[in-house]
Amino acid sequence: MSRSKSGLCTVLCLALLFGLSIAVLAAVPVLTLQGAAEDPDVWVRFTDKPSNYKQDHPTNGYFGDAVGIVVWNSHDYPIRVTARVGDVLIGRGHAKQNLVVTKPLILDVPAEGKDHRDGLYTACIDAHKSAPEEGDYFDVGPNISEWNVAEAELLIRRLLPQVNKEQLWERGEAQSAVWQLTDNYLQSNVHEARALLVRADADPDRDCVGFPHPSNPDPNTADDTARYFSGPDLGIPMRPSPELSVSLTWEESADLDLHIIEPSGDEIYSDHPTSGSGGLLDQVSDCPGEALGTRIGEVSDYTIRLRLPFRRQEHAYWYAPPYGTYTVELSYRATCGESRGTAAWHVVIEIGNEKREFSGTIGSGVTVLVDQFTVGGYFMPMNMRN
């Protein structure tokens, strides 16, 4: 055994012997609704009101456009669960209504705890299905940005970001505009809905056909805990991979933040990991309360310092990014432990089949402009250009 491994074992044994806490710099997991529904130690339920937020008590399910959501976390570490724009709730039952999330939402769930929100805003996808009834439950399907369907692309790339920009989550014209793209059906608020589609750069006179309307593969399940169904489960053609991916890695014990500003001005970074277009920052690293390299305890006259590796990486992706110009920046947010106050970094931007790489060094308190690029122009993949 090497000296470094032997020393580490000694530190760990002494820490355990004396009941010392060990602080390791680590990333807080950021889970999509899909990730939360697939995690056996996380429970997701769509509910009606706070009085029913009990793990051993059945809930009444759907209660309106602003669906309630509660998440229980059985892990011994906190998690962040994000409901992204374009996430799909699959109605449980025969020929039940499906919903699409129209406003991003974040739940920070403590270790072995829970969090809930009453305001998960949605729109109905299926114009020719009845509205959900009070007490209906939902499962989780793939985000619409992952659907390889032309109308789905219009919905996530153009319409839903515009709905968020104008804060029209509960407005009738937003619902009608969604139905125009999913069912070629302007039911109400026709003038306002057409104007909204024009502002979103979507042709209101386009004959939209072929949008999938999935049914729940297992509609009779009595358990109200949300499950995830993949695209093939639902008969939905899926995109093979994200169209836009941005990753940041670095070497030193520091907290660097990746910032990506969308054409609308919406920004993704560690405190705002999901955007109005369905983008997601799915890897986040930061300094915990006890930073790497700081004192964690004392044994006799000796100070124990624990130096373990941690994940120095942040990553964001979009399956169908809105068209326009993006800006990528990074900032030096904090020094962790005994870092010298500078960090070497590396950024990789992948746009379809194009890859751009950048490297440099950043100092404490500094923000660096890494790159600007356009989606829908030169870097747009050939098979996605108009």
N, C-alpha and C positions, 0 to 999 in steps of 0.2 A: 504494500500500500504506500502511495506517495506521501510525502510529508504534509502537503496541503490537505489531502483527504483525511489523514490521521488527525491533523489539527482540527478539522471541521467536525469529525466524530467526537473528539474530546469536548469541543464547545457544546455540541448538542447534548452530550451525556451530562455535562455539568449543569446546563440549563434545565434539563429535565430533573436532575437530582435536587436542585435547589428551588424548583418550581418557578423558574424565571420565564417571563414571556419572551417569545421570539418574534421579532418584527421582520417580515420579509416584504420587500417592495413588490407589489403584484397588481395586476389589472383587475378592475371590476368587470365581471362578465356583462356584456350588453346583449340581451336576447330579444329577438323578434317574437311576435306572437307565435310563429311557427316553432321557434326554438324553445319557448316556454311550454308550449303544448306537448312537445316531444320529450321534455326533461321529466324523468320519473319522480324527481324530487321537487317539482314545481306544479302547482295546481292553478289552472286558469278557469274562471267561470264568468259568464255574462249574466248579470243579475239586475234586480230592479231597485233596491233601496238599501241603505246602510243597515237597517234593522235585521236584514237577512244575511249579513256578511259573517256567517259562522260556518266553519269547515264541516261540522256535523249536522248542519241544518239545511234542508232543501230550500232553494230560492225560487222565485216566481218568474225568472227569466226576463224576456223582452218587455220594455215598458215605454218605448217611444224612440224617436230618432237618436236621441242621446242615450245610447245603451250604457248600462252600468257594467263595470268590469272590476273583478277582485282577483288578486294573485296572492297565493300562499307560497312561501319559500321555506323548504325544509333543510336547505343547505346551511352549513355553519359559517357562511360568508354572505355578504349582501349581493344582490343582483339588481340590474336595471333592465326592465322590460319595456320595449317600445312598441306602440301601435303605430304603424306607418301609414301614411296616405296610400291608398290602393290595397291595403290588406283586406282580405275577403272573409266574411263570416258566412258559413254555409248553414242554411236553415236545417234544423233537424226535424225530419218528418217527410211525408210524401208530398212532392210538389210544393215545398215551402219556399218562401221568399229568401233570397240571398242579399247580403248587404255589403257595401264597400265603404271603408273608412275614408272620411273626407277631411279630417283634421288630425295631425300627429298628436300623440299623447305619450307621456313618459311616466312610468311608475318606478320609484326607487324603493325596493322591497328589502327591509332589514333581514339579517340572518335570523332564521327560524322565526320569521314574522310575516306580516301581510301588509298590503297597501290596496287601496281601492279608489276608483273615480266614478262619478255619475255621468261624466260628460264625454263619452266616446262617440263622437259625431259620425253618422253614417248616412248613406243614401241607398234606396232600394235599387237593385240591379235589374230585376225582372218586371218589366212594365205590365205583363199579362198574368202575373201571379198576384194573389191577394196580399195585402199588407200583413206583416207579422202580427200575431195575436198576443195579448198579454199572457205571459207564461211560456212562450216559445223559447227554446234553447238553440244555441248555435255552436258549430264546430269551426275550425280554422282551415282555410284553403290558401294556396299560393298567392302572393301579392300580384295584383294585376300587371305590374311592370314585368313580371316573368312570363306572362302569357304571350305566345307567339301568334297574335291575332291582330290584324290591322286596326280594328275598332278599339281593342284594348290599348294599343299604342296611342291612339288619339286621346283616349280617356286619361291615361296616366301622364303622357308627355305634354299634353296641351290643356285639357279642361280642368282636371283636379288642381294643378298648380294655380290656375287662374281663380278657381273657387276659393282657395286658401288666401291668395293675394288680396282678394276683395272681401274676405271674411263672410262668405255667403253660405256657410255650412247648413243653416236651417231654413234657407230661402227656397221657395217653390220653383224659381227659375233654375236653380242648381239641380234639383231633382229632375225636372223636365229635360234639361240639357243632357244629363246622364242617360236618360231613357232614349234620347235621340241617337246617341252613339251605341247603345246596347240593343235597342229594339226598333230604331227608326220611328220613334213615337213621341211627338211633342204633345203631352196631355194637357198641360195647363201653363199659364203664364207664358204663352207662346211668344209674344213679342219680346219679353224680357229674356227668355231662354235663347231665342235666336241671336239677340244682341250679345249675350254672354258668349255664345259659341264663336261669334265673329271676333270678339275681343281676345278669345283664346286661340285665334287663328285656325279654327275648325269650321269647315264649310257647313252651314246649317241645312243646306239643300242636298248634301251628300246622301245617297241611298245606302245606309249602313245595314249590312246583312252579315250573318255568320258569326255573331258574337256568341260564345258558348254560354249556356244557362244550366250549370251543373245541378244535379240532385244529390242529396246526401247518400253515400253508399251504404250507410247503416242507420236508417232513419228511426229505428225502434228502440235504440239504447235508452235506458231509463236514467243512467248516471248523468248529472248535469255538468260534469267536468268536461271542458272543451278538449277535443282531440284534433290532430292535424291530419288532413288528407292531401296527398300529393296530386300533381297535375294528372298523371295517368289514372289515379283513382277516380278522378272527376271527369275524365275524358277531355282534358284541356291540353292543347299543344303548347310546349314550353320552350322558352329561349334556352340555348345551350349554356350561356355564361353571361355575366354582367357586361354591359357595353362600355361602362366607364368605371375604372378602378384607380384609386390613389392610395399609395402606402408610404408610410414614413418609418424609418428605422434609425436608431442612433446607438452610441456606444457608452457614453458616460452615465453616471448615476444622477440623472436629472429628469425633470418632468417637462418634456416638450409637447406642444399642442399643434396638431394639424388643423388648419382652417381651410375650408373650401367654400367659396362664395358662388352661388348659382346665378344665372342670368337675371332672375327676378330680384336678387339681392338677399334671398334667403341664404343663411350661412350654417354650415355643419361644423361643429367642433365638440370638444369633450362635454361641455355643459348643455349642448343642443345637438344631440347625436342623430336626430332624424329631421328630414325636411319635408316641405309641403309637396314635393314631387316623388316621395318614396325613397329618397336616398337615405343611407344608413352608415353611420360610423360604428362599426361592429367590433372594433378593438380599441380599447382606451387604457393607457398606462398613466399612473400618477404616483405621487409620494403619499404614503399613508401617514398616520399619526406618528409612528416610530419609523424614521427614515433609515435607509440603508447606511450602515457605517456609523450610526450613533450608538451611544451607550445603551445597552439593554439590561444590564444587571451587574452585580458585583459578587465575587466569591473571594472571601478574605480580602487580600490587598490587591486583587487582580480585577481589572475591568474587562468584561467580555464584550467583544465587538463581533457581530455576526455579519459576514459578507457573503450573501448568496445571490446568484444571478436572478434577474427578473426580466419580464418581457418588455423590452424597449421597442415597442411597435404600436403604431396606430394605422387603421385602414378604413377606407370608406368606399362604397360602391353604389352604382345605379344600374339597373337593368335597362331602363329607358329614360335617360337623362333629358330634361327639356333642352330644346335648341337654344343656342346662344353662347355667350362668352363666359367662361369660368375663370376664377382667380384662385390660385393655390398659394397659401402663406403658411409659415410655421413660426411659432413663438416659443421663447424660453420662459416657461411659466414659473419654475421653482428649482432650486438646488436641493438635491436629496443627500443628506448626510454630509460627507466630506468631499463632495465633488469640487473640482477646481473652478467651477463657474463658467466653463465653456463645454460645448459638446459638438462632436463631429456627426453630421447627419447625412442621410441618403433618402431621396424621394424617387419613387417610380410611378409614372402616370401611364396607364394603358387605356387607349381609346379604340375600341374595336381591335384591329390587328396592329395598330400603331403603338409604339412604346417610346417614352421619353424619360430619361434619367438625369437627376441632378444631385450634386453633393456639395457640401460646404461645412463651415464651422459657425456656430452661433454662440453668443455670449448671454449672460444673465440679463433679463429684462428687454431683450432685443426681439424684434419681429422682422422676418425675412420674406420678401416677395419671391416666390420660387418660380412661378410660371403663370401665363395666361394662354388659354386655348379656346377654340370654338368647336362646339358640337353642332353639326348640321352644315358645316362648311368643309374645309379641306380635310379635317381629321375624321369626318363622318365615315363609317364603314361603307364600302361601295354598295352593298346590298340593302342599305338603309337610307340611301340618298333619295331625295324626291326626283 
